[in-house]
Amino acid sequence: MESDNPREEPAAQEMIIDGARYDVSRWVNKHPGGSIILKFLGRDATDVFVAFHNALARKTLARYRLGDAPVVRGEAADIERDFRALRDEITAEGLFNARPGFYAMKTAWVVGLITAGVALRLMDASVWATVLSAVLVAVGWQQGGWLSHEFLHHAVFKNRRTGRLAGVALGGFWLGYSCDWWNEKHNTHHALPNVHGVDPDIDVFPALAFTPRDLKRARWGWQRWALRQQTWTVFPIVALARLNWTIQSFIWPLTHRGIPFRRYEILGQALHQAWVIAVTLHAPTWQNALLWFAVSQLLSGLLISLVFIVGHNARPILVEDGAPDFWSLQVVTTRNVRVNALTRWFFGGLETQTEHHLFPTLPRHAHAAVKSRVQALCAKHGIDYCEEGMLMALLHVWLGLRDVAKRA
């Protein structure tokens, strides 16, 4: 059945996958990955399709086949061949198979942290207990974000319905995020990362501007003034990320009919907000309630945003027409971070942002096994593979923001 609230009006359009032409106009409104499919109409979408889809998706795709497409070899052909071969290689090695025990432990960590934080809050309303409780919940929300992220990337469960339901349960009740809202936003980010005007994760204007191109949008004096302050407002602003996302997540399933598991999404959002409000108001004073809410929400937003901004910001921001092939684009717009045992846990697998973007359905515990092979291919083809320490990465982000602030 067609969506009751279509993302876009369908039009007779084609895309090319594995040398064949497909008319996907009847599939646009039903595409589980969201409206990003529209960006690949009239183009060869082989690599982005393979990165995100399984054998079942290929069966669905076969219904829309029109015929063979002309073979066009370009400069990216050798890169594509080598990276596709690497993907086949790691598939044959079984690296795409998740370890159930690993993810059971991660789930226990998330549920345990949030539960411990809530229990402490209910038992003790002193200032130190209030802050510690909020910190436990904030870290649980951050770690839960990485886990739900992998559920919805289908890196954990082979059955995609199971993965989606796991994401709805964890993301909805425990974290307060709408999976369909996340899916629409995040798949766009993955398909065309750091592409100006397309990637929603780098479009936070007028709060921040990561590229001088955004300054053209500053039509009012207060906007340019705000951007001139961004070198010191960046961390307070990104700390608001969780509040922003939870508000959008709450609204999304209420205003978008026809999305998968809509009733479960609405139920999860309602229950999450109910328990957060109840825990917040379990306080002897309004100041205590405000303290718990502010620390839990703002710290969680900051912890999540720190991982993202070092993974992508201060890396090239491109225009859509100037974007390279799929594989090169994923590498040049990402940054890996050198970690130890503690910071590896903190990053939740996204310290290897490059490998995650190249193979988004690859479980985090397999990233290390492919990293050296990715580096070798990047060296072979002259692709800029970036890996830095956390402090150096943050410095580069700050310097990039300062450069745009000066131009404002």
N, C-alpha and C positions, 0 to 999 in steps of 0.2 A: 504494500500500500504506500502511496506517496505520502510524504510528510505533510501534516496539517499546517506546519509553519515552515515552508521551504526556505533554505538558506539563500538560494538564488533561483531565478527562473531558468529552467532547462532550455538549452538551445542545441541544435544539431551540430555537434563538435566532435573532433576526433583527437586521439592521441596514439602514439606509437609505443609498443612494448614488445621487446624481443623480435623486432623485424616485422611485426604485424600491425595493421591499423584497426582501431576500435572506436566505435561510436558510443560514447559513454553518456550522451545527453539524458537518457532515461535513468541513469544511475546517480546523477549529480545530487539529487535531493535525498537519496537513500545512503549515500556514502558514509560509513561509520566513522571515517577519519575526518569528516567535516568538509568545509568548502575549499580547502587547499587544492583539491582535485582540479578546480577551475584554473589554477595557475599553470597547469601542464597541458591544457588543451592546445592542440596544434604543435606539440613538441614530442621529443623522444623522452618518455618517462620510465624507461626500463630500470635504471638503477634505483630511483626513488621508490618505484613499485616493489622491487625485490627487497629493498631494505625494510619495508614495513609490512609485507603481506606474506601469507602462508599458502599452502597448496589449495585450501578451500577457496581462497580469494581468486586463485587462477581459474577454478571451475566456474565461479561467478563471472569472471572476466570473459570467458570463452563465449558466453551468450551474445556478446556485443561485437564479435570479430567481423570485420568487413573484408579483409583480404591481406595480402602481403604488402609491405611498404618498401619503397626503394631504399637500397643500402647507400648510406652516405658516410664516408670515412672522413674524419676530421683530425685535428691535432690531438684531441683527447682520446683517440681510439686506443693507443698503447696504454695509457693510464687506466682506462676502463677495463681493458683486457686483464691487466695485472691485478687490479683490485677485485675484479669478479673472480679471478682464479684464487685469490686469497680467501674470499668468502666461501668458495667451494671447498677449499682445503680445511678451514676451521669447522665447516659443517660436517665434513667427513670424519673429523677428529672427535665429534660429539660435543664441542665446546658450547653449542647453543642449548644444550640440555642443562636445566637448572638443577642444583642440589637441594632436594626437599628439606634436609636437616638445616642447611644454611639459612633458608628463608623462614623456617619455623623458629629458629633462634632470633632472627631479626624481628619477626612479628612479636615474639615474647618480650623483647627489649622495648618495643614501642608501647605495647599495652601495659607493660610493667611500669615504665616511667610515668605515663599519664595517670595510671591508677595510684601509684605511690604519691604523686603530687596532689591528687584529689583527696586521698586518705589523710595526708598530713594537714591539708587545709581544713578538713572537717574536724580533726582532732585538736588543732592548736591554731589560735588566731593571733598569736603574738607576731611582732614585726618580723623577727628572724624566720619564724616558721612560714609566714605569709610569703616572704621573698623566696625562700628555698622551695616552697610548694610551686610557686609560679615558674621558677627556673626549671624544675623537673618537668612540668607540663610543657613549657616552651621547647625544651630539648626533645621531649617525646613527639611534639608536633613536627619539629624539624626532621627527626629521624623517620617519622611516619611518612613525611613527604617523599623521602627518597624511596621508601618501600612501596608506597602507592604508585609512584612514578614507574617502578619496574613492573608492577602488576599490570598497569595500563599500557605499557610498552610490549606486553605479552612476552616478557623475558622470563617469567616464572612458570606460568601454566601453558601447556600446549593447547588446551581447549580455550579459545578466546572468550567464550561466554563465561567460563569460570573466572578467567582473569578480570573481565569487566566487572563481574559481581563482587570479586574480592576487592577491587578498587572502589566500588560503590560503598561497600561495607566499611572499609578502613577510611577511605577519603571522606565519606559522608558523616558517619556517626562519631568517629574518633577525631577527625581533623577538621571537618566543616568545609570540605571542598566538593564542588560539583564535578563529577568525572566527565560529563559531556562538555561542560564549559572548559575544563582543562584540556580535553581531547582536541577541541576545535582550536584552541590557542596554541597548544604545545606542538601539534602536528605541523602547523604552519611554521612555527619556529624551526622545527627539525628539517623540514623540506627545503627551506630557504633561509638559513641562519644568517643574521647580520646583514640581511638585504634591506636597504632603506625603503620605507614605505610598505613593506610586506611583513617582516618579522615583528610581531607585537611585543616581544620581550625587550626590544631596544627603543620602543616608542613610548616614552613616559613624559613627553612634552605636555605642559610647560614646566613640570617639576624639575626635570633634568634634560640636558641635551648632550648626547654622546658624539654627535657629529656637527660640524659647522652648517651642514645642509638644513638642520632643524631651525637655525636662526632665521631663515626666510619665513618661517611660520609665526615669528614673534611680531605681531601687528600692534601690540600695545606696549607702552613704556614699562608697565609693571612686569611684563613677561621677560623683557630683556634685563630688567633689574634683578629679577629672581634668578635668572641664569648666570648673572655675574657673581652671585653668591654661592654657586653650586659646589665649589671646592670645600666648603665647610658645612653646607646643608645636605650633602649627599647621604651621609649615614643616618641622620634623623629621618630623611625622606624614605630611604629604603626600609627603615624599621617599620614604616606604616604599611608595608607590602601585605602582611597577613590580613590586616583589617580590610584593606582594599579587596583582596582576593575572596575573603569570606562573604563580603557584601555582594560581590558579583556572583559568587556561587549560590547564595541564597536566592537571588533574583532569577538566575538563569532557568532552572527547571520550572519555575512558576510562569515564565513568559515564553517558553519554547515547548510547544506541544509536539508530540511525535518523536521525541528523543528516546533512546534506549533506556529501559528501566526507569522511566520518569517517576512512577509512584514511589519506587525505592529511593530515588534521589531526593524527592520532596520529604519523605519520611526521615531519611538520614539527616538532612539539613535541619529539620524541625527538632529532632531529638538532640542533635549536637548543640544547637543554640539553647535549648532548654537546660541541658546539664551545665553549660558554661555560665549561663545567667544564674542558675541555682548556686553553683560553687562561688561565683563572684559575690553574690548577696549574702553568703554565709559569713557574715562579718559583724563585729561589734560596733563599727562605725562606718560611715560612708567613706572616710579617708582610707580605711583598711580595705574596703571593697575596691576602691579606685586603684590602690597600690597593687593588689593582686592582678586585676584586669590589665593594667598598664604594663607591668613587668612581663606577664605571660604573653600578651599580644605583641608588644614591641620587640622583646628579645627574640621571640620566634621569627618575626619578620626579618630582623637583622641577621640571624643565623642562617636563614634560607638565602637571603639576598647576597651575603658574602660569598657563598659558593657559586652563585650564578655570575656575579659581576667579574670574578677573577677567571671564570671559564670562558667568557665571551667579550667583555668590554676591553677596550684598548687593543682589540684585534681589528683587522680591516673591516670597514662597513662599506658595502658595495651597492651599486645600483643594479636593478634586476637585469637590464640588458647587458651589463658588464660582468655578470656572474659566470664563473668557469663551470666545468663539468661537475656533476654531483660530488664525486670523490674529493676533488681539489677544494671545492667550496667548504666541505665539512672540516677539512684540515686547516685551511688558512683562516677560518673564522673562530677557531677554538684554541684553548690553552690548557695544557695539563699542569698540574701542581705537584711538586715533589712533597711527599708526605712521610711521616713515621706511623707507627701503629695507632697512636691516638688520633692524629689528624686524618688518617685513612678512615677511621670510624666516623669522624665528624663529617667528612665529605660524602660518605655513603655511596662510593663508587664513581662519583663525578670528579674525582681528582684526575681520572683518565677520561676527560671530556671528549678528547679527540676520538678515542676508540669507541666511546658510547655513541657519538654522532655517526661514525662510519657504519657501525653495526648496532642499531638501537634495540634490537631484540636479543642481544648478547647479555647473559647474566653478568653482574658486576664481578663475580669471582673468577670470570674467565678473561677479564680485560688484560691482566698481566701477561697471560699466555700469548696474546696476539700483539702486544705493544712493540716488541723488537722487530717483528715482521712488518708492521705498519711503518715504523721508522725507516727500515731498509727500503721500502717502496718509495717513501717520500724523498729519501736521499737520491734514489735512482732517477726520479723524475723531476728533481729540483723543486719540490713543494716545501714550503716553509712549515716545518713541524716545531711547535713551540712548547717548551716545558720550563717552568720557573718555580722558584720558591714562593711561598705565600706572600711574604712581605714585599718581594720584588714585584709580584703580580699586582698587589694593591697599589704600590707606588706608580706603576705604569697606568693603572686606571685613574688614579688621582691626577697624574700629569696630563692625561688626555682630557679630563674634565676641566682642568685649569686652562688648557689651551683654548677650549671652546668658550670658557668664561671670559677670557681676555678678548676674544673676538666679539663677544656680545656687547 
